[in-house]
Amino acid sequence: MSLAFKFDHGYKPGKSDDAQTHFEVELRELTQGDLMDAATESESMRAVMEGGRMRYVMARSEEMFSALLVAKQIKRIGTVQGPFDLAMLRTLHVDDWLMLTEQINALDEAALEAASERGRMDEAGGGA
């Protein structure tokens, strides 16, 4: 399942003034691998004091995890193919960022509904 829409302000790869601005965005469904990769990439080692002793633990940043998932879900912007990274996301206009997250939520809801429908068909004996 995929979903296409257009940015209002667009994405301009690179820093050149004559770089083309791209508006057409195509999203894709996340895979289990995407989820696993984002979880791993969003972890960092942190030092914590426990009982007067320094201990190191792995901690995941939920904000980083969410941003990595957004980047992984973008299939293309114009003629620029994904995968995209966090540096690219930082260049987006806030209006386009909000639109992107709204469209991702819509795609995720549609995918969930499709999976739920398949489950209902399986329960009724209509699916394989």
Number of C-alpha atoms within 10 A of each C-alpha: 11 15 16 15 14 16 19 13 14 20 23 20 14 11 7 8 8 8 11 14 14 19 18 17 22 19 23 17 18 17 11 9 9 15 16 10 15 21 18 14 14 18 16 11 10 11 12 12 9 9 7 7 8 10 11 11 12 11 13 17 13 12 9 16 18 15 19 22 18 21 19 23 22 24 20 18 24 17 11 15 12 15 11 18 15 13 9 13 17 11 14 17 15 12 12 18 16 13 16 20 13 12 18 21 12 13 21 17 12 16 16 12 12 13 12 12 13 15 14 13 13 12 11 9 9 10 11 7
